[in-house]
Amino acid sequence: MRKKAQELSINFFVMLIITVVVFGFALAFAYKFFGKSAELQARIDQRTESELQTLISSQGMKVAVYPTQIEATPGKPQTLGVGILNILGQKKTFTVSMACTKYINTSSASLNCPSTSIKSVIQPSIDIENNKEGIVGGVISVDNSASAGTYIFDINVYYDTTTPYGGLQKVYVKL
């Protein structure tokens, strides 16, 4: 009996070591995978930021959105940026709102946006010093139940929470 008990404990330790090694490989794989994802996201954000700075500085725009046209895929969130140049003479708090206002289906009929299949989230406010620019990030995500067509989002920027700034901006999301 004693020999079988020893054999059982040795087998247990061998299986425990194998389990720890496999778990370690799984953690390393997950770390590499999510690390690459974060790196790609940072690169996309840097590109968006440089495009917005170019639009604001070279074209003298008070508010710019990049990209204005997005090809969306269900389940894959898309990022966008709103650049704001403060030329109001003092530091201001800018409020940004984004909402889907129109949906054009494949037969060119204009409808209200379906509220359950496409969602948008944007940073609600940002403080910007005078003659400086700030960038607000946003995300648009489409779920699998979304219908094919073009979704139109309106982006409004306000200062002092109610005064419009820079005019209405639009983003077109094609699915």
C-alpha positions in Angstrom: 0.0 0.0 0.0 2.8 2.4 0.8 4.3 2.1 -2.7 1.0 3.0 -4.3 0.6 6.1 -2.1 4.1 7.3 -3.1 3.3 6.7 -6.7 0.1 8.8 -6.4 1.9 11.7 -4.8 4.6 11.7 -7.4 2.0 11.7 -10.2 0.2 14.5 -8.5 3.4 16.7 -8.4 4.2 15.9 -12.1 0.7 16.9 -13.1 1.0 20.1 -11.0 4.3 21.1 -12.6 2.8 20.5 -16.1 -0.2 22.6 -15.2 1.9 25.5 -14.0 4.0 25.4 -17.2 1.0 25.4 -19.4 -0.6 28.2 -17.4 2.6 30.2 -17.7 2.6 29.8 -21.5 -1.1 30.9 -21.6 -0.2 34.0 -19.6 2.7 34.8 -21.9 0.5 34.4 -25.0 -2.2 36.7 -23.5 0.3 39.3 -22.6 1.8 39.4 -26.1 -1.6 39.5 -27.7 -3.0 42.3 -25.6 0.3 44.2 -25.7 0.2 44.3 -29.5 -3.4 45.4 -29.4 -2.5 48.3 -27.0 0.5 49.2 -29.2 -1.7 49.3 -32.4 -4.4 51.4 -30.6 -1.7 53.9 -29.5 -0.4 54.2 -33.1 -3.9 54.8 -34.4 -4.4 57.5 -31.7 -1.1 59.2 -32.7 -2.2 59.2 -36.3 -5.6 60.7 -35.4 -3.9 63.3 -33.2 -1.5 64.4 -35.9 -4.3 64.6 -38.5 -6.3 66.8 -36.2 -3.4 69.0 -35.4 -2.8 69.4 -39.2 -6.5 70.3 -39.8 -6.6 72.8 -37.0 -3.3 74.5 -37.7 -3.2 74.6 -41.5 -6.9 75.2 -42.1 -7.5 77.5 -39.1 -10.5 75.4 -38.0 -11.8 75.9 -34.5 -13.3 72.4 -34.4 -12.2 69.4 -36.6 -13.2 65.8 -36.6 -11.0 62.9 -37.8 -12.0 60.6 -39.5 -15.2 61.9 -40.9 -16.0 58.7 -42.7 -15.7 55.3 -41.0 -16.1 51.8 -42.4 -17.5 49.9 -39.5 -17.4 46.2 -38.8 -19.8 44.7 -36.2 -18.0 43.9 -32.9 -15.0 46.0 -33.8 -15.1 49.5 -32.1 -13.9 52.4 -34.2 -12.1 55.4 -32.7 -12.3 59.1 -33.7 -11.0 62.3 -32.4 -12.4 65.8 -32.1 -9.8 68.6 -32.1 -10.7 71.9 -30.5 -8.7 75.2 -30.9 -9.5 77.7 -28.1 -9.4 81.2 -29.5 -11.8 82.8 -26.9 -9.2 84.8 -25.0 -9.1 82.7 -21.8 -9.1 79.2 -20.5 -12.5 77.5 -21.2 -14.2 74.2 -20.5 -15.5 72.7 -23.7 -18.4 70.1 -23.7 -18.7 67.7 -26.6 -21.8 65.7 -27.5 -22.1 63.0 -30.2 -25.4 61.3 -31.2 -26.6 59.3 -34.2 -29.2 61.4 -35.9 -30.0 59.7 -39.1 -29.8 56.2 -40.7 -29.9 55.8 -44.5 -30.5 52.1 -45.5 -29.3 50.4 -48.6 -32.4 51.5 -50.6 -31.6 55.2 -49.7 -34.5 55.6 -47.3 -33.8 58.0 -44.5 -34.8 56.7 -41.1 -34.2 57.4 -37.4 -31.2 55.8 -35.9 -31.8 52.4 -34.2 -30.7 53.0 -30.7 -29.8 49.4 -29.8 -27.5 48.4 -32.7 -25.0 51.3 -32.8 -23.5 53.0 -29.8 -21.2 56.0 -29.4 -19.2 57.2 -26.4 -17.2 60.4 -26.3 -15.2 62.2 -23.6 -17.8 64.7 -22.3 -15.6 67.7 -21.6 -12.1 69.1 -21.7 -10.4 72.3 -20.3 -8.3 74.1 -22.9 -6.0 77.1 -22.3 -6.3 80.2 -24.6 -4.7 79.7 -28.1 -4.1 76.0 -27.3 -5.7 72.9 -28.8 -7.2 69.9 -27.2 -8.3 66.5 -28.5 -11.3 64.6 -27.3 -11.5 60.9 -28.1 -14.6 59.0 -29.1 -15.6 55.4 -29.9 -18.4 54.1 -32.2 -19.3 50.4 -31.9 -21.8 48.4 -33.9 -23.2 45.1 -32.8 -24.1 42.1 -35.0 -27.8 43.1 -35.2 -27.1 46.4 -37.0 -28.5 46.8 -40.5 -26.4 47.7 -43.5 -26.4 51.3 -44.5 -24.9 54.7 -43.5 -25.3 56.1 -40.0 -24.8 59.8 -39.6 -23.6 61.2 -36.3 -23.8 64.9 -35.3 -21.0 66.2 -33.1 -21.5 69.5 -31.3 -19.0 71.4 -29.2 -20.1 74.0 -26.6 -18.3 76.3 -24.2 -19.8 77.4 -20.9 -22.0 74.3 -21.4 -24.5 76.1 -23.7 -22.8 78.3 -26.2 -22.1 76.5 -29.5 -18.5 76.6 -30.8 -17.1 75.7 -34.2 -20.3 74.6 -35.9 -21.9 71.2 -36.4 -19.6 68.4 -37.3 -20.7 65.2 -39.0 -19.3 61.7 -39.0 -20.6 59.1 -41.5 -20.4 55.4 -40.5 -20.9 53.0 -43.3 -21.8 49.4 -42.4 
